[in-house]
Amino acid sequence: MLLGPPGAGKGTQAEAFTARQDVPHVSTGDILRDAVARRTEEGLKAQRLMEQGELVPDSLVASMVEARLRERDCDGGFVLDGFPRNVEQAEMLESILGRTGRTLASVVAIEVPEEEVVVRLGGRRVCGSCGRNFHVRFQPPRVEGRCDGCGGALVVRKDDTPDVIRERLAVYQRQTEPLLRLYGERSLLRRVSGAGNPEEVAERILRSVDMV
């Protein structure tokens, strides 16, 4: 399982880890988007809630996660990203793992200082047409303000302003600190610095779970 604040690079590290270990990346964001796209019963229910500005209930997310973990490609292992986000969800996950015959091997917390998160997210730019991501410092477009792929205008997401970023970090701390204590008490927690380039962070993660 990967944990970390917004901007920690969880998605990037999950993809790097799964490619190297040949296991699937189980992301709750991807699961929700796929369910909505396929217009499953759960996907339609989640879509209605999101369109109304409401949160998708833990029970619905947990049901989708359980269905994903029952797929055969998860038999040899997986990387979980985006679930659980709090202790209540962790208890749901424990039940899911029990029912599906899986176990949690380790929990990696990617740690990034608050100011670094503000820089990372504050510099992010998203294409308003195709959704491609850029960064003014780390991955600038060839033409300022324009997407390299489709030429669309690059915009700042509403949740990438400094005040909103700090509020998102505060929410993360409130929800996740108890989760870190829980997995620390179970001797599953591995704390890894998220500083440096993605390759350096990836190596730290592999070493933390003894896979180098």
Secondary structure, 3 states (H helix, E strand, C coil): CEECCCCCCHHHHHHHHHHHHCCCEEEHHHHHHHHHHCCCHHHHHHHHHHHCCCCCCHHHHHHHHHHHHCCHHHCCCCEEECCCCCHHHHHHHHHHHHHHCCCCCCEEEEECCHHHHHHHHHCEEEECCCCCEEECCCECCCCCCECCCCCCEEECCHHHCHHHHHHHHHHHHHHHHHHHHHHHHCCCEEEEECCCCHHHHHHHHHHHCCCC
